[in-house]
Amino acid sequence: MSTNSLKEFMNTYKPQIEEELVRLVEQIQTPASLKDSMKYSLEAGGKRIRPILILATISSYGKNPIKGLNVACAIEMLHTYSLIHDDLPAMDDDDLRRGKPTNHKVFGEAFAILAGDALLTKSFHLIATDHSLDQSQRLEILSSLGESSGAEGMVGGQLADLEGEQKDLTLEELESIHHRKTGRLLAFSVVAGAIIANAPARDIKLLEEYAYHIGIAFQIQDDILDVEGSEDVIGKPVGSDESKVKSTYPRLLGMNGAKEKLHYHLQEALRYVNGVEADVTLLKELAELIANRTH
């Protein structure tokens, strides 16, 4: 079920993920106004890195990636909920996301909050009712998602990020924030794919280390793009971290130091994934994409 390159793989599966996301929302028995708000953010574009990581990990073991489609849609719904809430005035107070007005700018704050809540809860329901997976797989994936996205993971990282504004953080504190805020969901995606593929426990440990490093690399590149990126390409204003006096890798290490750190984490990710007993070509290409992306 593997393909020759990441580009081919994404061209095959990204449209299927996006079609399924819309179909899943359309079939929910709820007012159309709520569905419109949910779909608005789901259809705003994006790299779909997390769902692609799930499918690519399954493919690495020679299994049909489509077996992970529901879990892939679930993680994209949960990620999208986090972006909707992140953009709210009470948090990052952003007007643009992926070049479009943020959800609350179009639908109002109440609708944005409820659309996020609906996407979050739907993500867990999707996995719980995915009978293409056996019961133990569903339970393990649900447990991992709850931990990765909650107070010990993404939500805790978001809080630490807010508390870190106007403060000078150490490199260790910054990496801890970003591992929780960004890295934990990337790690979940890789591990969920491995669980679906029935990967051996040794491989899962290596994949977790791989995911830790791509998570840090993802955030370092985010910080670099906030300084050097193009607003037209990244779809939001550059320099927002500086205006909020956030600790970032360029601010802490200088731009050259941040780029050296990015290279280090990319190489560590590749080192760990090379130890996995599977065809990890797609996972290596995904690590390169994360580290070298322009938006």
N, C-alpha and C positions, 0 to 999 in steps of 0.2 A: 504493500500500500504506500510505499515511500515514493517520492518524486525526485527529479534530478536536482532541483535547486529550491531555495527558499522562495524565490520569486514565483516559480511555477506552483509551489505548494500554496502560497498566499492567494494567487490568482484563482486557484481551485476552491479553497475553503473559506476565504474571507467573504465572498458574496453569499455563500450558504449560511454563514453565521449571521450576516446582516438580514437576510430574508427571514430566517427563523426567529430572530429577535422581534421583528415586526409582527410576524404571525402569532407568536406567543402572547404579545400584548393585545392584539386584536381579539383574541378569543377569551380574554378575561371579562367576566360579567360585572362591569362597572361603568359609571357614566363616561360618555365619549370625551368629555372635557378632561377627565383625569388621564385617559389613554392618550389623548393628544399631547399632554404635557410630558408623559413618559416617553412617547415616541420622538418628540422633538429633540430630546437630549440623546436618545439612543441613535437617532439618524443624523446627528451632527457631524459624523465622521469619526476619525481617530484611527490609530494604528492597529487596534485590536490585538495588541501584543499578548495580553493575558490569555484570551481564548486560543490564539494561535500556539502559544506555549503548550497548552494542554494537548491540542491535536498533534503537534509536532512530537511531543514526548511519546504519545501512543504510537505514532508512525515509526518512531525510532526502534520500536520493538516488533515491527512488522505486522502490527494490528491495524484494523480499519479505524481511521481517525473519527469517523462519524459516530462511533460508539460513545465518544466524549462530547457530542454536540450539545446535549442538554446542560452538562456541567460547564461547557465553554460559554453558553449563553448566560448561565447563572452568574459566572464571575464577571462577565461584561455588564450585566445588570447591576451587580453590587458595586463595581467600579464607577459606573455612571451615577448611581445614587450618591456616591462620595463626592463626585465632582459637582453635582447640583448643590449639595449642602455646603461644600467648600466655597462656592462662589457667592453665597448669601452675604448680605451686609454685616451680619453678626460675626462672620468668619473672615474670608479674604476680601469680600466686597468687590468682586470683579464684574465688569460689564460685558466682557467678551470671553468666549470660549470657542476655540477652533474657528475663529473668524466670524462667529455669529453672536448675537446678543445672548447673554446667559438666560437660563430658564426663568429665573424670577423677574428678569426684565421684560419677558414676553407674557408670562402667565400670572405674575404676582408672587409675593413671597409665600403665601399660604399654599397655593397650588404647587410651588416648587418643593416645599417641605413634604407635602403629601405625595407628590410624584416620586420623590426620593424614598420615602417610607415604603411606597408600594413596590418599587424596584427591589429594595432590600429584602422585603419579606417574600416576594415572588422568587428570588434567587434560591432561598432555602426550600421553598415548596417544590421548585423544579427538580432539585436533587433528590428530595425525599420521595418523590413519585416517579423517579426514573427507573423503571423496571427492566431496562436493558442491563442494569448493574445488579449484582447480588446484594443481599441485605447488608452483609458485612462491609462491602465496598461503600454503599450509601452512607452507612453510619460513620465510617472512618473519614470519608470526604466531608460530611456535614460537621463532624467534630473539628476537623482541621480548618474548615472555613470559618466556623464560629470563633475559634481562637485567633486565627490570622486577621480577621476583620474587626474584632472587638477591642476591649479595653487593653488587652495585652499586645495587640497588633496595631492595625491601622488607626483606630479611634484614639488609642493611647498615643500613637505617634503624632496624630494631628494636634492633640492637646499640648504635647511637649513642644511642637513647632510653634503654636500660638504663644506659649509661655516663654519661648526662646527669643521672641522678637524684642528688640531694644537691648539685647544682652550679648556679651561676647562669650560664645560657647567654645569649648575645646573640640578638637577633632573627634575625640571619642564620643562626646555628647552629640555632635552633629551626626556621626555615623549611626549612633543608636536611634536617633529620631528618624532618620531616613530608612533604616532597616525596618522599623515598625511601620512607618507611614507608607512606604512604597514597596520595600523588599518583601514583606511578609506575604502580600497577595501574589507577587511574582513567584515566590517560593511555593505558595499553595498551588498555583497553576501547574508547575512542574511536577510536584508531588502527586496531585490529583491525576494527572496524566499517567504517572508511573503506577498508581494504584489501579487504575482502569486497565492498564496493560499487564497487570500482575508481575511487575518488575521485582527482582529480588531485593531484600532489605539492604544489602550492601550498596546496590546501585542507588537506592533512595537516599541514603546518607550522602553519597557523592553528589547527587542531583540537588540536594538541599544546600550544599556548599557552593555549587555552581550558581544556584539561584540567589544566594546571599550576595555574591560578588556582582552578578548582573544587576541586582537591586541597587547597590551602591553606585555602580557605573551609570545606571539610568539617572539617578539624582544628580551626580556630578555633571553629566552632560546637560541636564535641565538647567543647572546653575550657570554653566558656560553659555548656553543659548540665551539665558536671560540678560547676558552682557553682550554677546557677540552675534546673537541671532537677528533675523529679520522679522519684524512684526507681521508682514504679509505672509511669511512662510509658517511661523509658529502660531499665528492666529490669535495672539493677544499682545498687549503692550510689553516691550522689553524694558528692563530696568525696574520692574515692580518689586523685586527682592530688595534692591538698594533703597527704594523709597520707603519701604517698611522697616528698614534697618534690620534685615534678617541676616543671621550668620549663614554664609554660603562657603563653598569650597574655594572659589576665586578670592573671596574676601579674606579667608583664613590663610590660604596657601599662596596667593597670587595666581595669576592666570596660568603661568608656566607650571607651577606646582600642582594646580588642579588638573591640568592635562596629563602630567606625569602620574598622578594618583588614578586618573581614569584608565590610563594604559596599564597600570599595575593590577587594578581590579579586573580588567578584561583578560589579562594573561592568567590570573588566578582562576577565573571562571573556566577558561579553556583547559587549564591543567586538570581541574577536578572532573570536568565532563569527559575528558579523554580517557579517564579510568573506568568509565561505564561500559558494561558488556552489551553494547547495542550499537547500531549505526547512528552516531550522534551528529551527522553532517548538518542537519537542519538546526539543531540546538547550538552548534558552533556559529552558524550563519546568523542566528537570532542574537547571539551575544555581540557579534560584530555590528549588527544593525542597531542595537540598543546603544552601543558606545559611539557610533558614528552618525546617528540620525541628525537631521537638520530641523526637526520640529517635534 
